[in-house]
Amino acid sequence: MKISFDSPVVLLFSVCCAVIYLISPQSVTEHFFVLLPEWDLASPSWYFRLFSHTLGHSSMDHLIGNLAFILLLGPIVEHRYGAKKIILMMISTAVITSILHLLFFNHGLLGASGIVFMMIILVSLGNFKNKTIPLSFILISLIFIGKEALSSFEDDGISHFAHICGGIAGAVFGFALSGNGTLKA
């Protein structure tokens, strides 16, 4: 038996998250891996943080929780859509979530939870076919996004909004890519 490097994008992203958490001093993490609640269009690091905040995590529990889902669901998504598309989906989800977060909230953002929710919804749309919506997609949407909507009223330090944005992004990508990895005409 040998070990295969089956999902390079997902594995590389996961390793980056772990390495950043384990070896980066807090000052580096705060400067490069947290989306600060400001619009600093003149700063190159501001543009970098629109995505890089997904690599930073606030605690070991936060990191392990996200990586467990990413390593479980990510290979399915990467195999279905390919490396280029999963990179595009991850970056798009992070940037859109960042911009919306900056529009509505005045606190920082970090973690890959939006990407996790994007993957959850994409996997639930695995059996999507023309004009037929999988019941599993409806149930997962109700359970995960519904829970996040209800939890958004709690002051728990979790960006439920980022989770919802990730779920919506996953649904948009899933329907746009019509279940077979190619863009729908």
Contacts in CASP RR format, 6 or more apart in sequence:
PFRMAT RR
TARGET T0000
AUTHOR 0000-0000-0000
METHOD contacts of the structure
MODEL  1
MKISFDSPVVLLFSVCCAVIYLISPQSVTEHFFVLLPEWDLASPSWYFRL
FSHTLGHSSMDHLIGNLAFILLLGPIVEHRYGAKKIILMMISTAVITSIL
HLLFFNHGLLGASGIVFMMIILVSLGNFKNKTIPLSFILISLIFIGKEAL
SSFEDDGISHFAHICGGIAGAVFGFALSGNGTLKA
5 11 0 8 1.000
6 75 0 8 1.000
6 79 0 8 1.000
7 74 0 8 1.000
7 75 0 8 1.000
7 78 0 8 1.000
7 79 0 8 1.000
8 78 0 8 1.000
8 83 0 8 1.000
9 78 0 8 1.000
9 83 0 8 1.000
9 86 0 8 1.000
9 87 0 8 1.000
9 90 0 8 1.000
10 70 0 8 1.000
10 71 0 8 1.000
10 74 0 8 1.000
10 75 0 8 1.000
10 77 0 8 1.000
10 78 0 8 1.000
10 86 0 8 1.000
11 71 0 8 1.000
13 55 0 8 1.000
13 70 0 8 1.000
13 90 0 8 1.000
13 112 0 8 1.000
14 67 0 8 1.000
14 70 0 8 1.000
14 71 0 8 1.000
16 55 0 8 1.000
17 54 0 8 1.000
17 55 0 8 1.000
17 56 0 8 1.000
17 57 0 8 1.000
17 63 0 8 1.000
17 66 0 8 1.000
17 67 0 8 1.000
17 112 0 8 1.000
18 63 0 8 1.000
18 67 0 8 1.000
20 29 0 8 1.000
20 33 0 8 1.000
20 55 0 8 1.000
20 56 0 8 1.000
20 57 0 8 1.000
21 29 0 8 1.000
21 56 0 8 1.000
21 57 0 8 1.000
21 60 0 8 1.000
21 63 0 8 1.000
24 33 0 8 1.000
29 56 0 8 1.000
29 110 0 8 1.000
31 45 0 8 1.000
32 45 0 8 1.000
32 48 0 8 1.000
32 49 0 8 1.000
32 52 0 8 1.000
33 49 0 8 1.000
33 52 0 8 1.000
33 53 0 8 1.000
33 55 0 8 1.000
33 56 0 8 1.000
33 110 0 8 1.000
34 49 0 8 1.000
34 53 0 8 1.000
34 56 0 8 1.000
34 108 0 8 1.000
34 109 0 8 1.000
34 110 0 8 1.000
35 49 0 8 1.000
35 50 0 8 1.000
35 53 0 8 1.000
35 98 0 8 1.000
35 101 0 8 1.000
35 102 0 8 1.000
35 108 0 8 1.000
35 109 0 8 1.000
35 110 0 8 1.000
36 46 0 8 1.000
36 49 0 8 1.000
36 108 0 8 1.000
37 102 0 8 1.000
37 105 0 8 1.000
37 106 0 8 1.000
37 107 0 8 1.000
37 108 0 8 1.000
38 46 0 8 1.000
38 102 0 8 1.000
39 46 0 8 1.000
39 102 0 8 1.000
40 46 0 8 1.000
49 98 0 8 1.000
50 94 0 8 1.000
50 95 0 8 1.000
50 98 0 8 1.000
50 99 0 8 1.000
51 91 0 8 1.000
51 94 0 8 1.000
51 95 0 8 1.000
51 98 0 8 1.000
53 94 0 8 1.000
53 98 0 8 1.000
53 109 0 8 1.000
53 110 0 8 1.000
53 111 0 8 1.000
54 90 0 8 1.000
54 94 0 8 1.000
54 110 0 8 1.000
54 111 0 8 1.000
54 112 0 8 1.000
54 114 0 8 1.000
54 115 0 8 1.000
55 111 0 8 1.000
55 112 0 8 1.000
56 63 0 8 1.000
56 110 0 8 1.000
56 111 0 8 1.000
56 112 0 8 1.000
57 63 0 8 1.000
57 66 0 8 1.000
57 110 0 8 1.000
57 111 0 8 1.000
57 112 0 8 1.000
58 110 0 8 1.000
58 111 0 8 1.000
62 111 0 8 1.000
66 111 0 8 1.000
66 112 0 8 1.000
66 113 0 8 1.000
66 115 0 8 1.000
66 116 0 8 1.000
67 112 0 8 1.000
69 116 0 8 1.000
69 119 0 8 1.000
69 120 0 8 1.000
70 112 0 8 1.000
70 115 0 8 1.000
70 116 0 8 1.000
70 119 0 8 1.000
73 116 0 8 1.000
73 119 0 8 1.000
73 120 0 8 1.000
73 122 0 8 1.000
73 123 0 8 1.000
74 86 0 8 1.000
74 119 0 8 1.000
74 123 0 8 1.000
76 119 0 8 1.000
76 123 0 8 1.000
77 86 0 8 1.000
77 89 0 8 1.000
77 119 0 8 1.000
77 122 0 8 1.000
77 123 0 8 1.000
78 86 0 8 1.000
80 122 0 8 1.000
80 126 0 8 1.000
80 179 0 8 1.000
80 181 0 8 1.000
81 89 0 8 1.000
81 122 0 8 1.000
81 177 0 8 1.000
81 181 0 8 1.000
82 181 0 8 1.000
85 177 0 8 1.000
85 181 0 8 1.000
89 118 0 8 1.000
89 122 0 8 1.000
89 169 0 8 1.000
89 170 0 8 1.000
89 173 0 8 1.000
90 115 0 8 1.000
90 118 0 8 1.000
92 169 0 8 1.000
92 173 0 8 1.000
93 114 0 8 1.000
93 115 0 8 1.000
93 118 0 8 1.000
93 165 0 8 1.000
93 166 0 8 1.000
93 169 0 8 1.000
93 170 0 8 1.000
94 114 0 8 1.000
94 115 0 8 1.000
96 165 0 8 1.000
96 169 0 8 1.000
97 109 0 8 1.000
97 114 0 8 1.000
97 161 0 8 1.000
97 162 0 8 1.000
97 165 0 8 1.000
97 166 0 8 1.000
97 169 0 8 1.000
98 109 0 8 1.000
100 161 0 8 1.000
100 165 0 8 1.000
101 108 0 8 1.000
101 109 0 8 1.000
101 159 0 8 1.000
101 161 0 8 1.000
101 162 0 8 1.000
101 165 0 8 1.000
104 161 0 8 1.000
105 159 0 8 1.000
105 161 0 8 1.000
109 159 0 8 1.000
109 162 0 8 1.000
111 162 0 8 1.000
113 158 0 8 1.000
113 159 0 8 1.000
113 162 0 8 1.000
113 163 0 8 1.000
114 162 0 8 1.000
114 163 0 8 1.000
114 165 0 8 1.000
114 166 0 8 1.000
114 167 0 8 1.000
114 169 0 8 1.000
115 166 0 8 1.000
116 163 0 8 1.000
117 144 0 8 1.000
117 145 0 8 1.000
117 148 0 8 1.000
117 162 0 8 1.000
117 163 0 8 1.000
117 164 0 8 1.000
117 165 0 8 1.000
117 166 0 8 1.000
117 167 0 8 1.000
117 170 0 8 1.000
118 166 0 8 1.000
118 167 0 8 1.000
118 169 0 8 1.000
118 170 0 8 1.000
118 173 0 8 1.000
119 170 0 8 1.000
120 140 0 8 1.000
120 144 0 8 1.000
120 167 0 8 1.000
121 137 0 8 1.000
121 140 0 8 1.000
121 141 0 8 1.000
121 144 0 8 1.000
121 166 0 8 1.000
121 167 0 8 1.000
121 169 0 8 1.000
121 170 0 8 1.000
121 171 0 8 1.000
121 174 0 8 1.000
122 170 0 8 1.000
122 173 0 8 1.000
122 174 0 8 1.000
124 134 0 8 1.000
124 136 0 8 1.000
124 137 0 8 1.000
124 139 0 8 1.000
124 140 0 8 1.000
124 141 0 8 1.000
125 134 0 8 1.000
125 137 0 8 1.000
125 170 0 8 1.000
125 171 0 8 1.000
125 174 0 8 1.000
125 175 0 8 1.000
125 179 0 8 1.000
126 134 0 8 1.000
126 179 0 8 1.000
127 134 0 8 1.000
127 136 0 8 1.000
128 134 0 8 1.000
128 137 0 8 1.000
128 174 0 8 1.000
128 175 0 8 1.000
128 178 0 8 1.000
128 179 0 8 1.000
129 179 0 8 1.000
130 178 0 8 1.000
137 171 0 8 1.000
141 167 0 8 1.000
141 171 0 8 1.000
144 163 0 8 1.000
144 167 0 8 1.000
145 163 0 8 1.000
145 164 0 8 1.000
145 167 0 8 1.000
145 168 0 8 1.000
148 160 0 8 1.000
148 163 0 8 1.000
148 164 0 8 1.000
149 160 0 8 1.000
149 164 0 8 1.000
151 158 0 8 1.000
151 160 0 8 1.000
152 160 0 8 1.000
152 161 0 8 1.000
152 164 0 8 1.000
154 160 0 8 1.000
175 184 0 8 1.000
176 183 0 8 1.000
176 184 0 8 1.000
177 183 0 8 1.000
177 184 0 8 1.000
178 184 0 8 1.000
END
